[in-house]
Amino acid sequence: MQNMRDFLRSNLGRSLRDMSELDRLSAAWPVACGSTLASRAEVTELTPERVLNLTVASQEWMPPFLQMRTALQNDLARIASVRLTGIHFEVKGSKKIWNKQTPASTSKKSAT
């Protein structure tokens, strides 16, 4: 099984060249982390700052993802041939909104 994963890691990037960067990262996700972990998180966004956002199924799955963050970032970047500056994990259903500040929220912050 490990030999197959190594083969996929080395060849997947070449076969995905015509896809968008986000689609390449989504395709590389199960190869980078394995099917068990991959089924517990979804690739959701690649920010202009090159941070990959993933939605994790539940809080109990956060520790394994956080422990593997650096390795996952490196593997995903290599497999998908996409430059990443970081990975952000968010638990599904949380209220936090990524990189979507409205002008109203910005003016409120500067007023205080």
Residue frames as a rotation matrix with the C-alpha (Angstrom) as fourth column:
MET 1
0.568 0.823 0.000 0.00
0.823 -0.568 0.000 0.00
0.000 0.000 -1.000 0.00
GLN 2
0.425 -0.490 -0.761 2.85
0.167 -0.784 0.598 2.40
-0.890 -0.381 -0.252 0.85
ASN 3
-0.637 -0.681 0.362 4.43
0.452 0.051 0.891 1.74
-0.625 0.731 0.275 -2.56
MET 4
-0.096 0.701 0.706 1.17
0.969 -0.097 0.228 2.71
0.229 0.706 -0.670 -4.27
ARG 5
0.787 0.373 -0.492 0.91
0.525 -0.824 0.214 5.89
-0.325 -0.427 -0.844 -2.21
ASP 6
-0.057 -0.897 -0.439 4.51
0.155 -0.442 0.883 6.81
-0.986 -0.017 0.164 -3.09
PHE 7
-0.642 -0.122 0.756 3.78
0.736 0.178 0.654 6.19
-0.214 0.976 -0.024 -6.77
LEU 8
0.354 0.874 0.334 0.65
0.908 -0.406 0.100 8.36
0.223 0.268 -0.937 -6.66
ARG 9
0.617 -0.176 -0.767 2.49
0.353 -0.809 0.469 11.13
-0.703 -0.560 -0.437 -4.82
SER 10
-0.399 -0.900 -0.177 5.20
0.196 -0.272 0.942 11.28
-0.896 0.342 0.285 -7.44
ASN 11
-0.847 0.015 0.531 2.92
0.528 0.136 0.838 11.10
-0.060 0.991 -0.123 -10.49
LEU 12
0.085 0.986 -0.141 -0.32
0.945 -0.125 -0.303 12.81
-0.317 -0.108 -0.942 -9.52
GLY 13
0.031 -0.129 -0.991 1.03
0.130 -0.983 0.132 16.34
-0.991 -0.133 -0.013 -9.93
ARG 14
-0.885 -0.430 -0.180 1.87
-0.135 -0.133 0.982 15.76
-0.446 0.893 0.059 -13.58
SER 15
-0.692 0.660 0.293 -1.57
0.697 0.505 0.509 14.37
0.188 0.556 -0.809 -14.38
LEU 16
0.198 0.821 -0.536 -3.36
0.911 -0.356 -0.208 17.32
-0.362 -0.447 -0.818 -12.73
ARG 17
-0.711 -0.684 -0.160 -1.60
0.599 -0.709 0.372 20.18
-0.367 0.169 0.915 -14.55
ASP 18
-0.738 0.438 0.514 -4.69
0.285 -0.488 0.825 21.36
0.612 0.755 0.235 -16.45
MET 19
0.239 0.854 -0.461 -6.85
0.839 0.058 0.542 21.69
0.489 -0.516 -0.703 -13.32
SER 20
0.543 -0.006 0.840 -7.23
-0.280 -0.944 0.175 24.76
0.792 -0.330 -0.514 -11.11
GLU 21
-0.549 -0.815 0.185 -4.94
-0.413 0.072 -0.908 24.98
0.727 -0.575 -0.376 -8.08
LEU 22
-0.269 0.529 0.805 -7.83
-0.938 0.044 -0.343 24.32
-0.216 -0.848 0.485 -5.69
ASP 23
0.779 0.563 -0.277 -8.93
-0.621 0.756 -0.209 21.26
0.092 0.335 0.938 -7.70
ARG 24
0.154 -0.816 -0.558 -5.34
-0.216 0.523 -0.825 19.95
0.964 0.248 -0.095 -7.72
LEU 25
-0.693 -0.385 0.609 -5.13
-0.638 -0.066 -0.767 20.37
0.336 -0.920 -0.200 -3.94
SER 26
0.205 0.860 0.467 -8.49
-0.936 0.312 -0.164 18.60
-0.287 -0.404 0.869 -3.51
ALA 27
0.775 0.043 -0.630 -7.31
-0.381 0.827 -0.413 15.69
0.503 0.560 0.658 -5.65
ALA 28
-0.187 -0.959 -0.215 -4.02
-0.203 0.252 -0.946 15.50
0.961 -0.134 -0.241 -3.74
TRP 29
0.007 0.239 0.971 -5.70
-0.946 -0.314 0.084 15.60
0.325 -0.919 0.224 -0.31
PRO 30
0.886 0.368 0.282 -6.43
-0.452 0.823 0.345 11.84
-0.105 -0.433 0.895 0.10
VAL 31
0.626 -0.734 -0.261 -3.00
0.326 0.551 -0.768 10.93
0.708 0.396 0.585 -1.24
ALA 32
-0.169 -0.738 0.653 -1.25
-0.337 -0.579 -0.742 13.29
0.926 -0.346 -0.150 1.19
CYS 33
-0.413 0.020 0.910 -3.04
-0.900 -0.158 -0.405 12.21
0.136 -0.987 0.083 4.36
GLY 34
-0.997 0.072 -0.026 -4.63
0.075 0.992 -0.104 8.83
0.018 -0.105 -0.994 3.65
SER 35
-0.493 0.869 0.047 -8.26
0.163 0.039 0.986 7.91
0.855 0.494 -0.160 3.18
THR 36
-0.030 0.503 -0.864 -9.21
0.968 0.230 0.100 7.84
0.249 -0.833 -0.494 6.88
LEU 37
-0.445 -0.189 -0.875 -8.09
0.546 -0.832 -0.098 11.39
-0.710 -0.521 0.474 7.62
ALA 38
-0.998 0.033 0.045 -9.13
0.019 -0.563 0.827 12.65
0.053 0.826 0.561 4.19
SER 39
-0.348 0.936 -0.059 -12.70
0.558 0.257 0.789 11.56
0.753 0.242 -0.612 4.84
ARG 40
0.126 0.351 -0.928 -12.74
0.982 -0.177 0.066 13.71
-0.141 -0.919 -0.367 8.01
ALA 41
-0.113 -0.178 -0.978 -11.87
0.163 -0.974 0.159 17.03
-0.980 -0.141 0.139 6.33
GLU 42
0.521 0.373 0.768 -12.71
0.823 0.021 -0.568 18.87
-0.228 0.928 -0.296 3.13
VAL 43
-0.699 -0.715 0.020 -10.58
0.663 -0.638 0.391 21.28
-0.267 0.286 0.920 1.11
THR 44
0.297 0.936 -0.187 -12.61
0.824 -0.350 -0.446 24.50
-0.483 -0.022 -0.875 0.97
GLU 45
0.997 0.074 0.021 -10.52
0.076 -0.900 -0.428 27.48
-0.012 0.429 -0.903 -0.13
LEU 46
-0.009 -0.999 0.038 -7.10
1.000 -0.008 0.028 28.65
-0.028 0.038 0.999 -1.25
THR 47
0.676 0.303 -0.672 -6.66
0.424 -0.906 0.018 32.25
-0.603 -0.296 -0.741 -0.15
PRO 48
0.901 -0.373 0.223 -4.78
-0.009 -0.529 -0.848 34.89
0.434 0.762 -0.480 -2.15
GLU 49
0.398 -0.772 0.496 -2.10
-0.916 -0.312 0.251 34.63
-0.039 -0.555 -0.831 0.58
ARG 50
-0.121 -0.397 -0.910 -1.66
-0.580 0.772 -0.260 30.94
0.805 0.496 -0.324 -0.43
VAL 51
-0.759 0.012 0.651 -3.20
-0.590 0.412 -0.695 29.55
-0.277 -0.911 -0.305 2.79
LEU 52
-0.604 0.555 -0.572 -5.25
-0.111 0.651 0.751 26.40
0.789 0.517 -0.332 2.28
ASN 53
-0.444 0.571 0.690 -8.46
-0.888 -0.178 -0.424 26.31
-0.119 -0.801 0.586 4.33
LEU 54
-0.687 0.252 -0.681 -9.93
-0.007 0.936 0.353 22.95
0.726 0.247 -0.641 5.28
THR 55
0.041 0.778 0.626 -13.16
-0.929 -0.200 0.310 22.15
0.367 -0.595 0.715 7.10
VAL 56
-0.900 -0.397 -0.180 -12.81
-0.270 0.832 -0.484 19.37
0.342 -0.387 -0.856 9.68
ALA 57
-0.266 0.873 -0.408 -15.82
0.182 0.461 0.869 17.17
0.947 0.156 -0.281 10.44
SER 58
0.827 0.545 -0.138 -15.65
0.221 -0.090 0.971 17.54
0.517 -0.834 -0.195 14.24
GLN 59
0.616 -0.570 0.544 -13.48
-0.758 -0.617 0.212 18.85
0.214 -0.543 -0.812 17.07
GLU 60
0.700 -0.331 0.633 -12.21
-0.204 0.757 0.621 15.34
-0.685 -0.564 0.462 17.90
TRP 61
0.690 -0.432 0.581 -10.36
0.720 0.498 -0.483 15.22
-0.081 0.751 0.655 14.57
MET 62
0.921 -0.325 0.215 -8.50
-0.263 -0.926 -0.272 18.50
0.287 0.194 -0.938 15.08
PRO 63
0.545 -0.776 0.317 -5.52
-0.484 0.018 0.875 17.09
-0.684 -0.630 -0.366 17.07
PRO 64
0.247 -0.514 0.822 -4.38
0.612 0.740 0.279 14.65
-0.751 0.434 0.497 14.35
PHE 65
0.677 0.044 0.735 -4.65
0.682 -0.411 -0.604 17.34
0.276 0.910 -0.308 11.69
LEU 66
0.918 -0.331 0.216 -2.82
-0.379 -0.894 0.240 19.93
0.114 -0.302 -0.946 13.77
GLN 67
0.450 -0.781 0.433 -0.02
-0.153 0.410 0.899 17.47
-0.880 -0.471 0.065 14.57
MET 68
0.038 -0.396 0.917 0.44
0.796 0.566 0.212 16.75
-0.604 0.723 0.337 10.86
ARG 69
0.786 0.438 -0.437 0.05
0.153 -0.822 -0.548 20.34
-0.600 0.364 -0.713 9.62
THR 70
0.144 -0.812 -0.565 3.64
-0.703 -0.486 0.519 20.88
-0.697 0.322 -0.641 8.41
ALA 71
-0.699 -0.402 0.591 3.93
0.035 0.806 0.590 17.47
-0.714 0.434 -0.550 6.78
LEU 72
0.150 0.847 0.509 0.53
0.763 0.228 -0.605 17.89
-0.629 0.479 -0.612 5.09
GLN 73
0.707 0.063 -0.704 1.46
-0.220 -0.927 -0.305 21.34
-0.672 0.371 -0.641 3.81
ASN 74
-0.279 -0.918 -0.283 4.71
-0.682 -0.018 0.731 20.05
-0.676 0.397 -0.620 2.34
ASP 75
-0.657 0.058 0.751 3.14
0.346 0.909 0.233 16.92
-0.670 0.413 -0.617 0.83
LEU 76
0.427 0.895 0.130 0.17
0.596 -0.170 -0.785 18.78
-0.681 0.412 -0.606 -0.66
ALA 77
0.507 -0.304 -0.806 2.41
-0.516 -0.856 -0.002 21.45
-0.690 0.417 -0.591 -2.18
ARG 78
-0.583 -0.813 0.009 4.67
-0.521 0.382 0.763 18.81
-0.624 0.440 -0.646 -3.72
ILE 79
-0.516 0.432 0.740 1.90
0.546 0.831 -0.104 16.49
-0.660 0.350 -0.665 -4.99
ALA 80
0.509 0.852 0.125 -0.33
0.686 -0.313 -0.657 19.25
-0.521 0.420 -0.744 -6.40
SER 81
-0.400 -0.750 0.527 2.54
0.907 -0.408 0.107 21.48
0.135 0.521 0.843 -7.55
VAL 82
0.513 0.594 0.620 0.97
0.353 -0.804 0.479 24.42
0.782 -0.027 -0.622 -5.70
ARG 83
-0.650 -0.745 0.152 2.89
0.217 -0.373 -0.902 26.84
0.728 -0.554 0.404 -3.46
LEU 84
0.546 0.803 -0.239 1.38
0.461 -0.050 0.886 27.02
0.700 -0.594 -0.397 0.03
THR 85
-0.343 -0.630 0.696 2.28
-0.331 -0.613 -0.718 29.36
0.879 -0.477 0.002 2.89
GLY 86
-0.839 0.068 0.540 0.10
-0.520 0.194 -0.832 27.56
-0.161 -0.979 -0.128 5.43
ILE 87
-0.522 0.745 -0.414 -2.88
0.297 0.614 0.731 25.39
0.799 0.258 -0.542 6.24
HIS 88
-0.731 0.407 0.548 -5.85
-0.679 -0.514 -0.523 26.52
0.069 -0.755 0.652 8.32
PHE 89
-0.731 0.526 -0.435 -8.20
0.448 0.851 0.275 23.96
0.515 0.006 -0.857 9.86
GLU 90
-0.654 0.639 0.404 -11.72
-0.740 -0.651 -0.168 25.00
0.156 -0.409 0.899 10.84
VAL 91
-0.851 0.431 0.299 -14.31
0.231 0.820 -0.524 22.79
-0.471 -0.377 -0.798 12.57
LYS 92
-0.691 0.653 0.311 -17.46
0.415 0.006 0.910 22.37
0.592 0.757 -0.275 10.50
GLY 93
0.301 0.949 -0.097 -20.25
0.731 -0.165 0.662 24.68
0.612 -0.271 -0.743 11.60
SER 94
-0.285 -0.425 -0.860 -18.05
0.869 -0.492 -0.045 27.16
-0.404 -0.760 0.509 13.45
LYS 95
0.695 0.679 -0.238 -19.02
0.569 -0.721 -0.395 30.81
-0.440 0.139 -0.887 13.19
LYS 96
-0.062 -0.812 -0.580 -15.62
0.052 -0.583 0.811 32.12
-0.997 0.020 0.079 12.06
ILE 97
0.936 0.291 0.200 -15.51
0.233 -0.082 -0.969 33.62
-0.266 0.953 -0.144 8.56
TRP 98
0.070 -0.989 0.133 -12.16
0.745 0.140 0.652 33.46
-0.663 0.054 0.746 6.73
ASN 99
-0.778 -0.628 -0.012 -10.81
0.444 -0.564 0.696 36.55
-0.444 0.536 0.718 4.99
LYS 100
-0.316 0.742 0.591 -14.23
0.758 -0.177 0.627 38.06
0.570 0.647 -0.507 4.44
GLN 101
-0.555 0.068 -0.829 -14.21
0.620 -0.632 -0.466 41.34
-0.555 -0.772 0.308 6.34
THR 102
0.291 0.711 0.640 -17.00
0.926 -0.376 -0.003 43.66
0.239 0.594 -0.768 5.34
PRO 103
-0.383 -0.426 0.820 -16.49
0.291 -0.898 -0.331 47.43
0.877 0.112 0.467 5.23
ALA 104
0.522 0.662 0.538 -18.91
-0.341 -0.416 0.843 47.78
0.782 -0.624 0.009 8.16
SER 105
0.886 -0.230 -0.402 -16.87
0.457 0.578 0.677 45.46
0.076 -0.783 0.617 10.38
THR 106
-0.101 -0.973 0.210 -13.67
0.895 -0.180 -0.407 47.28
0.434 0.147 0.889 9.42
SER 107
-0.200 0.058 0.978 -15.09
-0.053 -0.997 0.048 50.70
0.978 -0.042 0.202 10.33
LYS 108
0.843 0.531 0.085 -16.37
-0.140 0.064 0.988 49.41
0.519 -0.845 0.128 13.68
LYS 109
0.540 -0.719 -0.437 -12.89
0.837 0.514 0.189 48.18
0.089 -0.468 0.879 14.57
SER 110
-0.409 -0.765 0.497 -11.26
0.699 -0.613 -0.369 51.48
0.587 0.197 0.785 13.74
ALA 111
0.162 0.570 0.805 -13.87
-0.163 -0.789 0.592 53.42
0.973 -0.227 -0.035 15.73
THR 112
0.945 0.238 -0.223 -13.01
0.151 0.288 0.946 51.63
0.289 -0.928 0.236 19.00
